[in-house]
Each structure stands twice: as structure tokens, then as C-alpha cells.
Amino acid sequence: MAKGAVVLLNMGGPNNLEEVEVFLKNMFADKNILTMKSKILRKFIRGMILFTRTESSQEIYRQLGGKSPIVNHTKKLVTKLQERLGEHIFVDFAMRYTPPFASEVIERLNSKDIDKIYLIPLYPQYSTTTTKSSLEDFEVCYHNKGADALLVEIKHFFENEKYNRAILERIKESMYDAKYRDFDIIFSAHGLPKKIVDAGDVYEKHINRHVRILKEMMLREGIDFHEVHLAYQSKIGRMEWLTPSLEDTLKTIHNRGVVIFPIAFTIDNSETDFELNIEYREIAEELGFKEYRVAKCPNDSKLFTDALQEIYEKMQV
């Protein structure tokens, strides 16, 4: 009987087209996403978003086969990590905005008489909008369910060498038939409203530090791209977001190929498979790029499994 559990946390994605509205409704009910103090205003804005974005979002997932790829990738990762950790540690995952929700996972853990739960949010860099939100959600559900296991959590892992080697592996895979010097690489991070950063969110600092780490590792391994860039994607609304945007960055690169690595994601999802691979590809083609490539996220790779095993083992100290 397992006495401990590792739970991987992520934001989730629709498992079918009917869940698209559930995903949007839960995301924009999150006070860490819509940060205004007024619940009435948050509810109004959420309603407007649901009205204007549900149908277009369903079309995105329709083009991805009717669902987000994030759950299947995560299931494969959980299976590999479970095999690695053995029968004494139960491995599961919980999503923030779509099933499986934290409440469902906690019920499973309670039935197994788990005495210690290790929470690993699958966000490499810390942000209130992702890491804090997922941890808070799990902890609230955990206390509501009357669980009495000890919770141990980690808040970021972008400095983990095995994880960064998993990133380099994906970059190499995307460049298997090309010369690095013929390409620029853009580390594309999910955008964030500037007001959230100004309020103390460390996400931008973590992103900048992560890019520096990866640049040093690439230099040591002879991965010599023509130039290395950092940009931000996924901006919505009129407020000021972190810059430079990915589109503006693409406009500064001329007569070369470009490869994009989604530095803020560990698991492929609609922002990688649709936004980067389809929408921004169209922009790159309009700009006349010779080649436009998108590296895969670590997903269920061996190196990422290695990293998670190491992270879990260090959490026991």
C-alpha cells in the first residue's frame, strides 16, 4: 500500500468541446487571473468573455481534434513517473480548470490512506496566476475534504539541470536536419499583464533567469544559434502586457529560419499546438520566413521524468 503520493498540478484543458465553456468559466472565475477586488465586476467580465470567446475557442479545439492534448500527455507522464517511483508512492495529477479536479484526486488519496502528499506544479517558473492558483486550489479542496496527510510543495524548478537538458533535447530534435547558425531561436513565454508583475509577481524575473541559464548551457554544448531572443505570446485585452510580443520579435528577424521553444510550458497544449504551430506560423509565412519551426515541450520524455524524480527526491530532504 502506497504511503506517499506525488500529485502533478497544471491548468488543464478541455477534454471535449462541451468542456470549453467549463474551462473558460473556471479560469475567469479565478481571482488570480482576474485580479479586481469586486466579485460583481469579475463575474460581469467573465460573462462577457464567455459570450465572446466560447465559440471561437471551440473552433480552436475542433482543429486540435476536439480536445486539448494536455491531458493525454500528462497521463503518459504520470505512468512513466509511477513506474520510476514504484508501488510505495502513488502518482496522480490534478487540473485547475477542467477534470480531473483536485477534489476528485483528493478523494482517491483519502481512500488510499496516504500520509504525505508531494505537490509539484508543472509550471517551471513561479507566478501567482499559475503556481499560486493551483496550490491554493488544491489546499482548499484538501481541507474541505478533511484530509490529514502532510502537504509538501515546490514552487518552481526552472533551475533544475535535468529539466533544462530535457529542453535542450527538444531543441536539438527540432533542428536535426539544419545548421544552428542558419536559425534564430525565440524562447516564447506566455504573456502576463504588466500590473500583475508590478504588484510583485516574480514570473518575469524567473523567465529572464531561465533564458540566461539555457543560453549558458547551449553555449557549452555548441548549440550556436545566430541569435537568441525572449518574447511573450497570448496577449488578450487592451491592458499593457509584458514585452516584446512574439509577433513584434518575428518582425525583427530577417532572411533566416526561426525555431520557437515555449519556455513557460512543460506539456503541449492549445497555446503550443494551435497558437504557436498554426497562428504564428501563418504570421511567419506572411513575413517571408525561410523556415519556421516549433520545438515540442518536454511532455513525457525520459529527461523530464528524470527531473521530476529528482525534484521529488529532493522534496523529501
N, C-alpha and C positions, 0 to 999 in steps of 0.2 A: 504494500500500500504506500503510495506516494505521501510524503510528509511535507514536502515543499512544492511550490508552484512558481513557474515563470509565466507572466502574462505580458504579451506584447500589445502595446496600445497604438492606435492610429485613428485618423479621422474617418476612414471608411469611404464607401461609395455605393451607389445603388446596385442592388443585386438583380434588379429588373426595372423596366420602365416605370412601373407603378411606384417604385421607391424613390424616384427622382424628387417628387414633391416632399416626401418624408425627409430626404437628405437636406433639401433647401430649408424646410421648415425648422428642423433641428439646428442646422448651422446658424441660421439668422435669429434663432431664439437665444443663442449663446451670448452671454454678456461680455465674454472675452473677445467676441467678433464684432458685435455692435456694442460699442463701449459707452453709449449715452446712459445717464443715470435713470432717465424716465422709462419705466416699463411700458407706458402707454405709447411713447414715441417709438420705442423699439418694436412693439407689436405692429404699429402702423407701417413702419419701414419694411418689416418682414412681410407684411401683407402685400405691399407694393412690389417687392422683389418676387414673391411667389406669382403674382399676377403677370409680371413682365418677363420672367425668366424660365418658368416651368416648361413651357412648350419648346423653347429654343434649347434648353438643357436636355430635354428628352431626345431631341434630334441628334445632339452630340453623342449620347449613349446609344442611340439607334445605329449610328455609324461605327460604334465600337462593338457591335454585336448584341446590343440590348442590355448591356450592364457594364459596370466598371471592372477593369481587370484586377483591382487591388485585392479583392477577397481571395481569388484563386491563387494568386502569387503568395499571399500570406499563409494560406493553408499549406502550401508546399514548403514554405519556410518553417512553419510550426512542426511539420512532420520530420524534417531533417534535424531540427534542433532537439526534438523529442528523442530521436534515435541517438543523438550525440550525448544527451544528458542522462539517459537511462530511466528505468522504471521508478526510481525513488523521487524523481522530480517530474511533476505534471506540467506540460506546456500547453498554453491556450492563448487566445487573442481576443481582444475586445475593441469594438469600433465606437467612435464618439457619436456619429450621426446616423448610422444605419446598422442593422443587425450584422453580427451578434453584439448586442449592447452589454454594457458592464453588468447590469442586473442579472442577465441570463448566465454570464460566466461565473459570477459570484455564487449563484445557486449551485452550479456544478462543483465549485470549490468547496462549498459548505458540505455537500454530500460526500466528499472525499476526506473529510476531517483533516484538511490542510492546516499546518500550524505556522507556516511562514510563506508570504507571497512576495515575489520579486517583480516589481513593475518596471518594464523597460519601454518607455515611449519611443516609437520608431521615427522620431524627429532628431536628426543629428545635432542641430543647433537648438538652443532653448528659445522659446517665445511664449508669451502669455497667451497668444492666440491658438497655440497648438499644444505644447508640452503642459503648461499650467492647466489648460482647459481639460485635457484628457485625464491628468492626475486628479484634479478636483472632482471630475465626474465619477471616476472610479471610487474615490474615497467616500463621496456622499452616498453612492449606492451601497458600498461596503458597510457603512454604519447603519443605513436604513434596513439592511438585511440582517443586522445583529451578528455579523461575523466577528470572531475574536482572534483571528490569526494576526501575526505581526506583519506589518507592511514595510517593505524596504524598497526604495525607489532611486532611480538615477534620472538626472535631468538633461544631460547631453552627453554625446560620445564622439563628437567630430574630431577629437584629437587621437582617437584610437587608431593605432598603426595598421592593424589588420583590416579595419573598416576602410581606411584610406587605400590600402592595397586592393581591396575589392573595387574601389572606384577606378584606380589605375588600370585594373584588369578590364573593366568595361570600356574604358577609353581606348586601350590597345585593340580590343575586339572590333571597335568601330573603325579603326584605322588599319586593319590587317593588310590591305592592298594599296596603301597610299603612303607618301612621304610626309612626315610631320611638318617639315618646313614649307610645304605647299598649302598648309592649313593654319587658320587661327582657331583657337578654342575659346568658347564662351561658357563660363560657369553661370548657368541661369538659375537664379533663386526666385522662389515665389515672393511676389511683392508684399509690402506691408504699408499701411497708411503712416505717413511721417509723424502724425500726432501720437501714435502708439509708441513709436521709438522715442519721441521727445518726452513721453511720460515715464520712461525708464526701461522699456523693453530692450534686452541685450542682443536681440536677434541680429541686427546689422553688424554689431561688433563680432559676434560669433562667425557670421558669414565671411567677413573680411579676414579674420584669423584663419578660417578654414582654407580659404583660397591661398593664403600665404604658405600654409603647410603643404598643400598639394603642389604648388609651384616649386617648392624646395625638393619635394620627392620626385617630381618629373625631371628636374634638373639633374639630380643624382643618377636617375635611370636613363638619361639621354633621350628623354621624350621632349624634343626641342621644337615645339610649335613656333610658327612665325611670330605670334603674339598671343598673350593670354588676357582675357577680358572677364569682367564680372558685370552681369546685368540682371534686371528684375523683370519678371513676367506677371501676367494675370491681373493687371490693374483694372479695377471697376470703379465707377462713380467719378465725381468731379474733384474730390479732395486730393491734396498733394500726397504722392506716394514716394517710396524710395526710388532713386535714380542711379544710373541711367536705365532707361527701359530697354528691353531686348530689341524692340524694333529700331530704336534710335541707334543702338550699338551695331546692328546689322548694316545700317546705312553708312557706317564709318569704315567698313571693311570692303576693299575693292580688289577685284581681279585675283581672288584666292578662294579656296574652299573654306568651309567652316564646319566645325563639329561642336555640338551643344551637349554639355553634361548638366543634368538637372540636380544641382548641388544640394537643394533643400529636401529632396525626396529619396527615400530608401527603396520604395516599392513603386512600380509603374502604375499610373492612374490616368484619369482623363487629362490632367494638365501635361502629362508627358506624351501619351499616345495620341491625343487629339490636338491639344493646343500647340505643342512643340512639333509634332510629327506631321500635322496636317496644316493648321492655320499659319504657323510661322514659316513652314516650307513654302507655302504659296507666296508669302511676302518675299522670301529669299529668291524665288524664281522670278518674281517681278523685278527684283533688284539686279538680276542677271548673274547670280552666283554660279560658278562653275560646278561646285558640289556643295550640298547641304546635308549634313549627317547628324543624327541624334543618337547618342550613346544610351544604352539601356541602364536602368537603375540596378543596384546590386541584387534586388529581388531575393531569390533563394540560392544564390551562389554559395559555393563552398567557403570562400573567404569571408562572406558576410556571416555565414553560420559560425565560422571560427571566431569572428569578432563578438558575436552575441554570447557564445560560450565563455569567452574571456571576460566579457562585461559581467555576466552572471557570477563567475568565479570570484571576481574582484569585489562584488557586492557582498560576498559572504565574510569578507575580512572585517 
